[in-house]
């Protein structure tokens, strides 16, 4: 490959966007990409479908990045809308990649999920408001 792979990182977090919480996922993703791709843009936006969609389109159409990595907004709370916004922005879905990611995560998912099952149900019921621990 002659040209470097250009990527953008989009973090969806109400508290991160307000500066109330430090984002650790963006730097972690950037570190994993070292030597593989050039991170040309990073943004933290509130958990808002329109804002997420707008930034995804900006990265793809204006900055011409090859890949946008997203983090956050994938939980059960009503404002967790990153997957829905991402689907609106995509022209082509490549399910094999997300399937492989899910398959790998299944190795630890139950061990991770069981301690937070109560919190997950509280969130679905609208009884929990703090989701980042």
C-alpha positions in Angstrom: 0.0 0.0 0.0 1.6 3.3 -1.1 -0.6 5.8 0.8 -1.0 5.8 4.5 -4.3 4.7 5.9 -6.0 7.8 7.2 -8.4 7.4 10.2 -10.5 9.6 12.4 -11.6 8.9 15.9 -15.1 9.9 17.0 -15.9 9.6 20.7 -19.6 10.0 21.8 -19.9 11.1 25.4 -22.1 13.8 26.9 -19.7 14.3 29.8 -16.6 14.1 27.6 -18.0 16.7 25.3 -18.6 19.0 28.2 -15.1 18.4 29.6 -16.5 16.7 32.7 -14.8 13.3 31.9 -11.4 12.6 30.4 -11.7 10.4 27.3 -9.4 7.4 27.6 -10.7 5.4 24.6 -9.5 7.7 21.9 -5.8 7.6 23.1 -6.1 3.8 23.5 -7.4 3.4 19.9 -4.7 5.7 18.6 -2.0 3.7 20.4 -3.3 0.5 18.8 -3.1 2.1 15.4 0.5 3.3 15.7 2.4 2.0 12.7 -0.7 0.9 10.9 -2.5 4.1 10.2 -2.3 7.9 10.6 -4.9 9.4 13.0 -5.8 12.7 11.2 -8.7 13.8 13.3 -10.2 13.2 16.7 -13.5 14.6 18.0 -15.6 14.2 21.1 -19.3 14.9 20.6 -22.3 14.7 22.8 -24.6 11.6 22.6 -26.8 13.1 20.0 -27.6 11.3 16.7 -27.5 14.4 14.6 -24.2 15.5 15.9 -22.6 12.1 15.5 -24.0 11.8 12.0 -22.7 15.2 11.1 -19.2 14.5 12.3 -19.1 11.0 10.6 -20.1 12.6 7.3 -17.6 15.4 7.8 -14.8 12.9 8.4 -15.7 10.8 5.4 -16.7 13.4 2.8 -14.6 16.4 3.8 -11.5 14.9 5.4 -11.6 11.9 3.1 -10.5 9.5 5.8 -10.4 5.8 5.0 -11.9 4.6 8.4 -13.7 6.3 11.3 -13.4 4.5 14.6 -16.2 5.3 17.0 -16.3 4.8 20.8 -19.1 5.4 23.3 -22.8 5.7 22.9 -23.3 1.9 22.6 -25.1 1.2 25.9 -28.7 0.9 26.8 -29.4 4.4 27.8 -31.8 6.4 25.6 -29.0 8.7 24.5 -26.7 5.9 23.5 -27.2 6.3 19.7 -23.8 5.8 18.1 -24.7 2.6 16.2 -27.9 4.1 14.9 -26.1 7.3 13.7 -23.4 5.2 12.2 -25.8 3.1 10.2 -27.3 6.3 8.7 -23.9 7.5 7.6 -22.8 4.2 6.0 -23.0 3.5 2.3 -21.8 0.0 2.7 -22.0 -2.3 5.7 -19.2 -4.9 6.2 -20.7 -7.2 8.8 -17.8 -9.6 8.8 -15.6 -7.1 10.6 -18.1 -6.4 13.4 -18.9 -10.1 13.6 -15.2 -10.8 14.2 -15.1 -8.1 16.9 -18.2 -9.5 18.6 -16.8 -13.1 18.4 -13.6 -12.0 20.1 -15.5 -10.0 22.7 -17.7 -13.1 23.6 -14.6 -14.6 25.2 -15.0 -12.1 28.1 -18.5 -10.7 27.7 -20.3 -12.9 30.2 -17.5 -12.3 32.8 -17.9 -8.6 32.1 -21.7 -8.5 31.9 -22.6 -10.6 34.9 -21.3 -8.1 37.5 -23.2 -5.2 35.8 -26.5 -7.0 35.0 -28.4 -5.1 37.7 -27.1 -1.8 36.3 -28.1 -2.8 32.8 -31.6 -3.5 33.8 -31.8 -0.3 35.8 -30.7 1.6 32.7 -33.3 -0.1 30.5 -35.9 0.8 33.1 -34.8 4.5 33.1 -33.7 4.2 36.8 -29.9 4.7 36.3 -28.2 7.8 35.1 -24.4 7.3 35.6 -23.1 4.7 33.2 -19.3 5.2 33.1 -17.5 3.4 35.8 
